[in-house]
Amino acid sequence: MSVVYGDVEQVVKAWLRATPAVADLVPLPGGAGPAIFNAMPTSAPNPVILAELVAGGPSPREDLPCADYRITFDVYGRTRAEAAGVTYALVGVLESLARDGSWDDGTTTVYAANVVLMRWFPDPDSDTPRYIVDALITTVT
C-alpha cells in the first residue's frame, strides 16, 4: 500500500478554521466563516490570516508516514493591536498543538508545530498592519 500525502496548506487552513481560539478572531462579514486563506481575496477583509507553504516534504521515519513543512502565516489587521492579538492567538495554538492533542481531517493529522519566527512587518505596498509567523509543522498521513 502506497502512502498518499495531502495538501498541507488546505489541511492547516481547515485546522485553523476549526480552532475557535484563532477562527473567532478573524470572522468574515455576514458570518460566512473565518477569514483564513491561502492567498489574499479580492475583497481583502481584515483581520485575515494567509497560510502559505514555503518548503518541506516527507521525512524518513521507521514507523509513520510523516512530513515536515515550513508554513508562513501573514496576519493582517486594521490596526497593529488587532494584528498582534490574532498573531499571539495563532502562535499559542501552534505551540500548544502537541500538548493539547493533534487535529485530523480524516486523512492527514496535524501532529505538532514549532514557531521559528514571528516579526512585525507592515505590508510594503499598502502599509496595512501585518505580522509574519513561520512555523515548522509535522503531519502524519
Backbone as CSV, one residue per row, in Angstrom:
resi,resn,N_x,N_y,N_z,CA_x,CA_y,CA_z,C_x,C_y,C_z
1,MET,0.846,-1.183,0.000,0.000,0.000,0.000,0.887,1.240,0.000
2,SER,0.653,2.138,-0.927,1.461,3.346,-1.006,0.876,4.445,-0.116
3,VAL,1.749,5.329,0.320,1.361,6.456,1.161,0.944,7.614,0.259
4,VAL,-0.164,8.255,0.586,-0.632,9.412,-0.164,-0.625,10.615,0.781
5,TYR,0.184,11.612,0.435,0.273,12.813,1.259,-0.761,13.832,0.803
6,GLY,-1.360,14.525,1.770,-2.389,15.514,1.467,-1.798,16.898,1.220
7,ASP,-2.637,17.827,0.810,-2.264,19.216,0.580,-2.158,19.904,1.941
8,VAL,-0.940,20.120,2.405,-0.724,20.624,3.757,-1.319,22.021,3.955
9,GLU,-1.308,22.867,2.938,-1.921,24.192,3.084,-3.405,24.068,3.390
10,GLN,-4.090,23.182,2.689,-5.527,23.002,2.913,-5.797,22.378,4.286
11,VAL,-4.951,21.436,4.692,-5.128,20.783,5.992,-4.918,21.785,7.125
12,VAL,-3.860,22.589,7.037,-3.588,23.580,8.087,-4.698,24.632,8.125
13,LYS,-5.149,25.063,6.957,-6.243,26.040,6.894,-7.510,25.460,7.538
14,ALA,-7.842,24.207,7.246,-9.022,23.565,7.843,-8.872,23.456,9.360
15,TRP,-7.663,23.118,9.823,-7.417,23.020,11.261,-7.639,24.372,11.934
16,LEU,-7.079,25.448,11.357,-7.252,26.773,11.971,-8.711,27.220,11.938
17,ARG,-9.427,26.898,10.867,-10.850,27.248,10.797,-11.662,26.511,11.860
18,ALA,-11.189,25.330,12.266,-11.884,24.535,13.283,-11.394,24.836,14.697
19,THR,-10.469,25.790,14.835,-9.890,26.129,16.132,-10.430,27.487,16.580
20,PRO,-11.416,27.493,17.470,-12.066,28.750,17.865,-11.122,29.824,18.383
21,ALA,-10.028,29.450,19.054,-9.108,30.450,19.603,-8.533,31.353,18.515
22,VAL,-8.476,30.877,17.286,-8.000,31.674,16.154,-9.167,32.070,15.254
23,ALA,-9.987,31.111,14.884,-11.080,31.355,13.925,-12.020,32.462,14.382
24,ASP,-12.308,32.540,15.667,-13.228,33.557,16.174,-12.662,34.975,16.079
25,LEU,-11.344,35.097,15.923,-10.721,36.422,15.850,-10.686,36.988,14.437
26,VAL,-10.990,36.152,13.434,-10.922,36.601,12.030,-12.230,36.274,11.295
27,PRO,-13.352,36.805,11.780,-14.635,36.484,11.142,-14.811,37.202,9.807
28,LEU,-15.419,36.512,8.868,-15.808,37.152,7.615,-17.101,37.925,7.830
29,PRO,-17.310,39.021,7.113,-18.577,39.748,7.233,-19.759,38.840,6.913
30,GLY,-20.806,38.971,7.655,-22.005,38.176,7.419,-21.933,36.773,7.981
31,GLY,-20.893,36.453,8.741,-20.793,35.140,9.356,-20.503,34.007,8.395
32,ALA,-19.820,34.298,7.303,-19.527,33.282,6.281,-18.339,32.402,6.651
33,GLY,-17.874,32.481,7.878,-16.747,31.667,8.313,-15.534,32.524,8.606
34,PRO,-14.456,31.905,9.066,-13.255,32.669,9.382,-12.484,33.062,8.126
35,ALA,-11.812,34.198,8.184,-11.018,34.718,7.070,-9.616,34.122,7.132
36,ILE,-9.516,32.866,6.726,-8.244,32.147,6.672,-8.115,31.620,5.249
37,PHE,-7.125,32.123,4.514,-6.992,31.814,3.095,-5.560,31.435,2.756
38,ASN,-5.349,30.974,1.523,-4.003,30.714,1.015,-3.473,31.907,0.216
39,ALA,-4.337,32.784,-0.225,-3.951,33.997,-0.938,-4.973,35.077,-0.600
40,MET,-4.555,36.330,-0.720,-5.442,37.434,-0.360,-6.612,37.503,-1.332
41,PRO,-7.836,37.458,-0.813,-9.001,37.576,-1.684,-9.149,39.004,-2.215
42,THR,-9.898,39.141,-3.274,-10.105,40.447,-3.895,-10.690,41.447,-2.924
43,SER,-11.613,40.994,-2.089,-12.281,41.899,-1.158,-11.398,42.297,0.022
44,ALA,-10.289,41.582,0.242,-9.310,41.886,1.287,-9.938,42.209,2.645
45,PRO,-10.588,41.240,3.312,-11.139,41.504,4.642,-10.018,41.666,5.665
46,ASN,-10.313,42.368,6.721,-9.372,42.483,7.832,-10.138,42.274,9.112
47,PRO,-9.652,41.553,10.063,-8.378,40.847,10.026,-8.463,39.590,9.154
48,VAL,-7.291,39.116,8.725,-7.216,37.938,7.873,-5.896,37.223,8.131
49,ILE,-5.922,35.902,7.942,-4.715,35.087,8.029,-4.504,34.427,6.672
50,LEU,-3.297,34.551,6.149,-2.923,33.845,4.931,-1.906,32.779,5.315
51,ALA,-2.120,31.548,4.852,-1.210,30.438,5.138,-0.600,29.970,3.821
52,GLU,0.736,29.911,3.779,1.407,29.564,2.536,2.558,28.598,2.812
53,LEU,2.600,27.517,2.037,3.677,26.547,2.132,4.961,27.177,1.608
54,VAL,6.034,27.095,2.393,7.330,27.610,1.981,8.217,26.475,1.504
55,ALA,8.277,25.391,2.270,9.140,24.263,1.929,8.738,23.063,2.770
56,GLY,9.254,21.925,2.401,9.049,20.734,3.208,8.659,19.547,2.378
57,GLY,8.412,18.460,3.071,8.022,17.228,2.421,8.206,16.056,3.354
58,PRO,8.073,14.839,2.803,8.195,13.636,3.624,9.538,13.581,4.347
59,SER,9.480,13.102,5.569,10.699,12.925,6.354,10.821,11.450,6.715
60,PRO,12.022,10.911,6.655,12.193,9.475,6.909,11.871,9.115,8.353
61,ARG,10.973,8.207,8.513,10.608,7.656,9.819,10.474,6.148,9.615
62,GLU,10.719,5.417,10.662,10.620,3.969,10.535,9.195,3.467,10.655
63,ASP,8.362,4.156,11.417,7.054,3.609,11.728,5.860,4.403,11.197
64,LEU,6.029,5.696,10.894,4.896,6.514,10.461,5.239,7.298,9.197
65,PRO,4.262,7.510,8.307,4.489,8.358,7.133,4.339,9.838,7.521
66,CYS,5.425,10.415,8.028,5.426,11.802,8.490,5.953,12.735,7.414
67,ALA,5.569,13.987,7.523,6.100,15.037,6.674,6.286,16.283,7.530
68,ASP,7.335,17.030,7.242,7.619,18.269,7.955,7.559,19.417,6.955
69,TYR,6.819,20.460,7.299,6.616,21.587,6.399,6.887,22.895,7.121
70,ARG,7.401,23.857,6.373,7.505,25.222,6.888,6.375,26.014,6.250
71,ILE,5.514,26.565,7.081,4.365,27.352,6.643,4.571,28.784,7.129
72,THR,4.337,29.745,6.241,4.358,31.155,6.602,2.926,31.642,6.734
73,PHE,2.651,32.311,7.834,1.350,32.916,8.077,1.516,34.427,8.043
74,ASP,0.777,35.104,7.174,0.702,36.556,7.172,-0.581,36.912,7.910
75,VAL,-0.453,37.672,8.973,-1.604,38.046,9.788,-1.816,39.547,9.645
76,TYR,-2.913,39.931,8.992,-3.251,41.329,8.757,-4.356,41.763,9.710
77,GLY,-4.319,43.018,10.093,-5.374,43.600,10.910,-5.620,45.040,10.502
78,ARG,-6.707,45.596,11.015,-6.996,47.010,10.747,-6.034,47.917,11.511
79,THR,-5.567,47.407,12.672,-4.601,48.134,13.493,-3.489,47.173,13.885
80,ARG,-2.390,47.725,14.364,-1.295,46.868,14.818,-1.744,46.009,16.009
81,ALA,-2.524,46.591,16.892,-3.003,45.852,18.062,-3.888,44.672,17.639
82,GLU,-4.754,44.884,16.655,-5.608,43.797,16.188,-4.768,42.689,15.546
83,ALA,-3.827,43.061,14.701,-2.955,42.064,14.069,-2.146,41.317,15.128
84,ALA,-1.685,42.027,16.157,-0.922,41.392,17.233,-1.776,40.401,18.011
85,GLY,-3.025,40.767,18.315,-3.909,39.853,19.049,-4.137,38.557,18.305
86,VAL,-4.386,38.651,17.002,-4.581,37.445,16.193,-3.273,36.654,16.122
87,THR,-2.159,37.353,15.965,-0.850,36.684,15.868,-0.539,35.899,17.131
88,TYR,-0.741,36.503,18.292,-0.431,35.797,19.532,-1.369,34.615,19.759
89,ALA,-2.612,34.719,19.331,-3.524,33.570,19.415,-3.046,32.456,18.489
90,LEU,-2.629,32.817,17.278,-2.112,31.836,16.325,-0.874,31.142,16.875
91,VAL,0.081,31.914,17.388,1.298,31.340,17.960,0.941,30.406,19.119
92,GLY,-0.015,30.807,19.929,-0.434,29.966,21.051,-0.990,28.623,20.621
93,VAL,-1.866,28.605,19.606,-2.434,27.319,19.190,-1.400,26.478,18.456
94,LEU,-0.490,27.121,17.720,0.583,26.357,17.066,1.464,25.674,18.108
95,GLU,1.916,26.446,19.082,2.814,25.893,20.099,2.111,24.899,21.037
96,SER,0.807,24.998,21.173,0.055,24.098,22.061,-0.393,22.818,21.371
97,LEU,-0.221,22.737,20.069,-0.762,21.610,19.309,-0.329,20.261,19.861
98,ALA,0.938,20.048,20.078,1.424,18.749,20.555,0.923,18.442,21.962
99,ARG,0.812,19.488,22.822,0.347,19.272,24.200,-1.151,19.057,24.283
100,ASP,-1.906,19.811,23.484,-3.358,19.768,23.571,-3.988,18.672,22.723
101,GLY,-3.206,18.051,21.877,-3.733,16.993,21.026,-3.708,17.399,19.571
102,SER,-3.471,16.447,18.741,-3.383,16.689,17.310,-4.770,16.910,16.716
103,TRP,-4.790,17.297,15.445,-6.048,17.507,14.724,-6.012,16.698,13.455
104,ASP,-7.128,16.060,13.126,-7.196,15.147,11.992,-8.359,15.510,11.090
105,ASP,-8.106,15.542,9.766,-9.181,15.836,8.814,-9.736,14.565,8.173
106,GLY,-9.338,13.417,8.676,-9.792,12.143,8.128,-8.730,11.436,7.308
107,THR,-7.765,12.180,6.777,-6.673,11.573,6.018,-5.301,12.010,6.513
108,THR,-5.208,13.228,7.029,-3.927,13.768,7.489,-4.094,14.325,8.896
109,THR,-3.117,14.040,9.748,-3.120,14.541,11.114,-2.087,15.653,11.240
110,VAL,-2.526,16.818,11.706,-1.606,17.888,12.068,-1.140,17.535,13.467
111,TYR,0.112,17.136,13.562,0.607,16.490,14.773,1.294,17.452,15.750
112,ALA,2.172,18.298,15.238,2.918,19.205,16.107,3.374,20.404,15.300
113,ALA,3.687,21.494,16.009,4.181,22.705,15.351,5.209,23.372,16.247
114,ASN,6.127,24.069,15.603,7.153,24.815,16.309,7.307,26.164,15.610
115,VAL,7.023,27.234,16.316,7.155,28.573,15.738,8.642,28.929,15.715
116,VAL,9.150,29.255,14.520,10.564,29.584,14.379,10.806,31.070,14.122
117,LEU,9.751,31.818,13.797,9.913,33.237,13.517,8.581,33.946,13.710
118,MET,8.649,35.108,14.354,7.489,35.993,14.438,8.035,37.404,14.321
119,ARG,7.501,38.166,13.369,8.004,39.528,13.215,6.920,40.479,12.748
120,TRP,7.093,41.733,13.118,6.229,42.820,12.679,6.770,43.311,11.348
121,PHE,5.933,43.340,10.328,6.369,43.792,9.005,5.154,44.275,8.233
122,PRO,4.791,45.554,8.372,3.626,46.077,7.645,3.754,45.796,6.148
123,ASP,2.628,45.609,5.491,2.628,45.338,4.050,3.345,46.482,3.332
124,PRO,4.358,46.172,2.527,5.133,47.249,1.899,4.353,48.047,0.853
125,ASP,3.309,47.473,0.272,2.533,48.194,-0.741,1.433,49.071,-0.148
126,SER,0.764,48.569,0.892,-0.397,49.290,1.424,-0.191,49.829,2.836
127,ASP,0.914,49.452,3.491,1.199,49.812,4.876,0.158,49.245,5.845
128,THR,-0.574,48.212,5.412,-1.538,47.538,6.276,-0.781,46.829,7.399
129,PRO,-1.254,46.955,8.655,-0.590,46.270,9.761,-0.509,44.761,9.500
130,ARG,0.701,44.209,9.682,0.894,42.778,9.394,2.017,42.224,10.258
131,TYR,1.773,41.026,10.776,2.804,40.217,11.406,3.025,39.007,10.519
132,ILE,4.238,38.482,10.544,4.568,37.261,9.812,5.022,36.225,10.831
133,VAL,4.454,35.028,10.721,4.799,33.919,11.601,5.218,32.749,10.724
134,ASP,6.388,32.196,10.988,6.838,30.974,10.315,6.809,29.848,11.327
135,ALA,6.281,28.701,10.898,6.207,27.550,11.791,6.583,26.291,11.049
136,LEU,7.258,25.388,11.750,7.512,24.052,11.229,6.377,23.164,11.728
137,ILE,5.705,22.534,10.810,4.525,21.737,11.152,4.762,20.296,10.713
138,THR,4.511,19.373,11.624,4.666,17.953,11.341,3.278,17.341,11.133
139,THR,3.127,16.618,10.029,1.876,15.913,9.754,2.147,14.421,9.648
140,VAL,1.103,13.659,9.878,1.158,12.205,9.711,0.006,11.813,8.811
141,THR,0.321,11.043,7.787,-0.709,10.610,6.831,-1.088,9.181,7.104
